């Protein structure tokens, strides 16, 4: 697999998108299984 990214928060994801959206079609996001902690929780956001 290509473009497996490990992000910790929404800001990290937005930064990846900003840096890679012109060149990449997709990415895979590595996530933690189990109970979510606030820093690893992604809630719906109208800006996407």
C-alpha positions in Angstrom: 0.0 0.0 0.0 1.1 3.5 -0.7 0.5 6.7 1.3 -0.2 5.2 4.7 -0.2 8.1 7.0 -0.2 8.2 10.8 -1.9 11.3 12.0 -2.6 12.4 15.5 -5.2 15.1 15.0 -7.2 17.0 12.5 -4.4 19.6 12.0 -2.0 16.8 10.9 -4.5 15.6 8.4 -5.1 19.0 7.0 -1.4 19.6 6.7 -1.0 16.3 4.7 -3.9 17.3 2.4 -2.3 20.8 1.9 1.1 19.3 1.0 -0.1 16.4 -1.1 -3.5 17.1 -2.7 -2.0 18.1 -6.0 0.0 14.9 -6.4 -1.9 12.2 -4.6 -5.4 10.7 -5.3 -5.8 8.9 -2.0 -4.2 8.0 1.3 -4.7 5.3 4.0 -4.9 6.5 7.6 -3.4 4.3 10.2 -5.7 4.3 13.3 -5.5 2.9 16.8 -8.0 0.3 17.7 -9.8 0.5 21.1 -11.1 3.4 23.1 -10.7 6.7 21.3 -8.9 9.5 23.2 -9.8 13.1 22.4 -6.5 13.7 20.5 -7.3 10.8 18.1 -11.0 11.4 17.6 -12.2 12.9 14.4 -15.6 14.5 14.4 -17.5 15.8 11.4 -16.3 19.1 10.3 -18.1 21.4 7.8 -14.9 22.6 6.3 -14.2 19.3 4.5 
